[in-house]
């Protein structure tokens, strides 16, 4: 039996809210900027990773994994490749936060 989706009443618990928001990213925007700059200079992810320090959370002060750095680079590339999709997702999320339910879009319909 599959678990039922969380109801609005369960959003008050921090565990349920965390499950909805997802895990916070280990790679911050500042770290991503540094990685992109160093990658542009020809350094590999393996060379960059030891110099990065996680600023918050359980692993504060440690280095992120190479996989985390690669995931952040892939996510950045996806955002750069599909800016309209990212904008639409942000618009849908804002609508959900305001209690509205966004309707499905066709490919040519812009985000409201």
Helices and strands as residue ranges (DSSP letters): G 8-12, H 14-21, H 29-40, H 45-49, H 66-81, H 83-97
